[in-house]
Amino acid sequence: MGEAKNYWKSYGLSDREVENLPTLYQHYMNKNEE
């Protein structure tokens, strides 16, 4: 997860946003499957 965190931080995301990414990503994937 460390590398991914640095990757997202390079896009200007805050720590809190980065920690929410897995949730947002899963939500997005679930939405796309419908």
Backbone as a chain_set.jsonl record, in Angstrom:
{"seq": "MGEAKNYWKSYGLSDREVENLPTLYQHYMNKNEE", "coords": {"N": [[0.835, -1.205, 0.0], [2.08, 1.165, 0.553], [3.496, 2.223, -1.728], [1.377, 2.786, -3.478], [0.075, 4.709, -2.005], [1.879, 6.839, -2.055], [1.761, 7.321, -4.758], [-0.87, 8.253, -5.177], [-0.745, 10.473, -3.532], [0.93, 12.057, -4.968], [-0.78, 13.102, -6.74], [-1.998, 15.012, -5.315], [-3.791, 14.263, -3.378], [-5.152, 14.105, -0.088], [-4.029, 12.525, 3.01], [-6.268, 11.405, 4.2], [-8.082, 11.173, 2.112], [-6.69, 9.395, 0.531], [-6.781, 7.129, 2.143], [-9.414, 6.526, 1.939], [-9.673, 5.684, -0.597], [-9.69, 2.81, -1.384], [-12.309, 2.094, -0.629], [-13.889, 3.842, -2.159], [-13.104, 3.003, -4.67], [-13.983, 0.326, -4.755], [-16.71, 0.764, -4.568], [-17.15, 2.09, -6.944], [-16.462, 0.087, -8.793], [-18.423, -1.819, -8.205], [-20.686, -0.431, -8.975], [-20.27, -0.242, -11.699], [-20.618, -2.817, -12.529], [-23.286, -3.351, -12.662]], "CA": [[0.0, 0.0, 0.0], [2.949, 2.337, 0.634], [3.754, 2.81, -3.046], [0.12, 3.324, -3.994], [-0.211, 5.924, -1.25], [2.723, 7.901, -2.603], [1.256, 7.577, -6.106], [-2.047, 9.113, -5.073], [-0.354, 11.744, -2.929], [1.538, 12.872, -6.019], [-1.898, 13.765, -7.412], [-2.504, 16.054, -4.429], [-4.806, 13.775, -2.453], [-4.743, 14.122, 1.317], [-3.938, 11.193, 3.621], [-7.609, 10.892, 4.461], [-8.65, 10.772, 0.815], [-5.973, 8.192, 0.107], [-7.258, 5.98, 2.925], [-10.774, 6.218, 1.495], [-9.651, 5.212, -1.991], [-10.172, 1.441, -1.595], [-13.766, 2.081, -0.516], [-14.433, 4.511, -3.339], [-12.808, 2.162, -5.831], [-14.896, -0.824, -4.743], [-18.045, 1.282, -4.842], [-17.152, 2.381, -8.373], [-16.469, -1.182, -9.509], [-19.736, -2.437, -8.018], [-21.621, 0.336, -9.78], [-20.024, -0.544, -13.107], [-21.017, -4.189, -12.864], [-24.739, -3.447, -12.835]], "C": [[0.873, 1.259, 0.0], [3.162, 3.016, -0.711], [2.502, 3.454, -3.62], [-0.202, 4.648, -3.302], [0.6, 7.084, -1.816], [2.248, 8.291, -3.993], [0.08, 8.537, -6.048], [-1.696, 10.464, -4.468], [0.278, 12.646, -3.976], [0.458, 13.571, -6.845], [-2.554, 14.798, -6.509], [-3.612, 15.575, -3.504], [-4.267, 13.826, -1.029], [-4.673, 12.696, 1.847], [-5.321, 10.591, 3.767], [-8.258, 10.423, 3.158], [-8.003, 9.482, 0.338], [-6.5, 6.973, 0.856], [-8.67, 5.596, 2.525], [-10.803, 5.635, 0.088], [-10.15, 3.787, -2.17], [-11.69, 1.357, -1.552], [-14.403, 2.698, -1.752], [-14.26, 3.641, -4.572], [-13.756, 0.977, -5.898], [-16.306, -0.377, -5.087], [-18.194, 1.529, -6.342], [-17.24, 1.097, -9.185], [-17.834, -1.858, -9.398], [-20.778, -1.742, -8.888], [-21.491, -0.039, -11.25], [-20.506, -1.931, -13.498], [-22.501, -4.309, -13.145], [-25.133, -3.281, -14.291]], "O": [[0.451, 2.303, -0.498], [3.026, 4.234, -0.827], [2.564, 4.546, -4.185], [-0.69, 5.587, -3.932], [0.073, 8.176, -2.029], [2.322, 9.461, -4.369], [0.038, 9.521, -6.786], [-2.275, 11.484, -4.841], [0.174, 13.869, -3.885], [0.748, 14.524, -7.569], [-3.558, 15.401, -6.888], [-4.307, 16.395, -2.902], [-3.076, 13.617, -0.795], [-5.189, 11.769, 1.224], [-5.525, 9.408, 3.491], [-8.912, 9.381, 3.128], [-8.672, 8.592, -0.189], [-6.649, 5.902, 0.269], [-9.086, 4.459, 2.746], [-11.838, 5.148, -0.365], [-10.981, 3.558, -3.049], [-12.296, 0.634, -2.343], [-15.343, 2.142, -2.321], [-15.154, 3.552, -5.414], [-14.275, 0.653, -6.966], [-17.018, -1.066, -5.818], [-19.228, 1.219, -6.934], [-17.999, 1.018, -10.151], [-18.342, -2.403, -10.377], [-21.647, -2.393, -9.467], [-22.49, -0.142, -11.961], [-20.772, -2.19, -14.671], [-22.936, -5.261, -13.793], [-26.318, -3.334, -14.621]]}, "num_chains": 1, "name": "protein.A"}
